[in-house]
Amino acid sequence: MPINISDDSEPEVPAESSPIISHAKRKRKRHVPPGSTSDRIKLSRESDIGQLKTVTELQRCWAIPRYNSEAQDFGYLIDLSDEVDPPVDRKGEPIPMITRIKDADQDSWGGGSGGSSKNAPFIPFFGEWCQVASHICNGVSHCEFVEADMLKDVVRYEPDPLQHQEWWDTERKLNEVQGDSSIVTVQVYYQKVHNIPCPHIDVETGAKCPGMPVLRPLKQKNLDEQKYFISCSDYKVGEKDHRFVTIHRGINARLLEELFRDGKFSQATLARRREVIPDTYSHITDNGEPVTGHLVQHPCPAHIKIYAPMDPSIKKAIIVLTGYHNHPMPAVKKVSQEGQDMYAKAVKEYGITGASAVKVDSNEPLL
């Protein structure tokens, strides 16, 4: 998509296909604060910008200027004035520009101000009272055991699909390797049974059973060739509803027995594991204890500011981005407004009784 940059050498009245934004040619006089020049675009009393790049479509991922030259001192003017069928909410009201911009953006923004209509400032560029939203990037969440080096050198100004693909390929490779490891499979199973409480309730006190999972032998192997089952440490003969979990075929009984007996894998077992899985991505400590990884937030220094006229008939907005992203560009997960509208029309066409994503996707008639 062509992006046009203001240029004093261009005609004062721009062609419709090449919008030019420059306050140097605006006849209305305006206040220029200290440190600003008359050819800069005034956004508010405290801020201005060198140029505005006009875009006519909402972006899934915005490039952030580096502000190291005049060419890198810019913001975006979003102009959707030529939309034939602007989206509306359930009440038939136009969806605010700020909402549409953030919904389309695959990066996640939070904190700051969402653009309150109270005490909305007057923005000279638009000559209108505007809502102003200001946010910081929410960054990414990752497992606490992920090697920190994977993110320490990431600096993203422009959308980089290749960088995202490399990150995705790394995650997929690790998942494949760990998924093929009997040690990891047993570790996950062991943690899962410990996270599920025993369902037994004391009939006299109503207290929940505090018993822990234990490994008990079966009288004979089950159909999955397993000789053990998971029971409860507080089980007493005659009591019902205590923990009883069968062990499926994919679980290595020897490794599971090792975990239940010692609470960790032996060094001999870990030595075999290191031949196939890098230690840096392990969820098993060096002494063999299985641990549960928790998600931690990786904060990001990128900032976004959006100026949008309160008049809903004005389909324009200004975006100013600063800082940089310290994580790869995100996968496309948010459904676009067009996608939401298509789903709404599909459900309306086929009815809501029995509607599901699969049925709507496949055009299966609903009752």
SULHUKA-V821830 format. One line per field, one symbol per residue. phi: phi as a letter, one per 30 degrees, with the letter a starting at -180 (. if undefined). psi: psi as a letter, one per 20 degrees, with the letter a starting at -180 (. if undefined). A space follows every 10 residues. Layout:
phi: ???
psi: ???
//
This chain:
phi: .dbccdbddd ddcddddbdc baddcddddb dcdejcbdcc cdcadcbbbd bbcdbcbdcd acdcddhcad dccbbccdbc ddddbedbdd didededddd dddddddcca iicdjdddhd ddceedibdb dbcbbcddib cbddcdeddd cdcdbbcceb eddddddddd dddddddddd cdddddeddd dddddcdddd cdddcidddc dcdbcbddda eddciccbbc bcdcdbejdc idebbdcddd cddddddddd dciadddddd dddddbbddd cdcbddcjdd bcdcdbdcdb ddbbbbcbed dddcdbaccb cbiadcbddd ddcddddddd dddddddddc jcdidbeddd dcidecd
psi: ppppqqpiir qhoqqhimpp opihiphpqq porpirrijq pphahiqrqg rpppqjqqqh pqppqikjrh hjnrapopok hjpgmqqrah jjqppqgggg ghhhphqpqa abpilqipkp qpohghkqpq qopprqpibq prqijpphhh ihjooogqpn hggghggghg ggggggghhi phghgggggg hghiioqpip pphgijqqpj qqpqpqqqhq qahjkpirrp aphjpqpipr jrpopqprhi pohghghggh gijrqrhggh hhhihhpphi jqkprhjjpp qpqqpqpnqp jqqqppppqh oiiolqqppp qrbrpkqqqr qohpprhggg gggghghhgi riojprgggg hjkppr.
//
